[in-house]
């Protein structure tokens, strides 16, 4: 299976988790997904009152410079770890 196929499967599998991951896990999944699909952050940081948006933007910005294929590999590994701990 190609990297893109494995990545797309992980994207689908994460939606099937039995319980909701922690906020930190969700931010990690989000930031790796964005880095894998978009690349480096390409928007301005949300305003002061958008706490959720800022947290997501900051998490994505921390991945700046990470190769998109490496981000896909890390995303797959993270989803596999979540499946092991939470089940699907």
Protein Blocks (a to p, Z undefined) as FASTA:
>chain_A
ZZklmmmmmmmmmmmpfbdcdfklmmmmmmmmmmmmnopafbdcddfklmmlmmmmmmmm
mmgoiafklmmmmmmmmmmmmmmmnoZZ
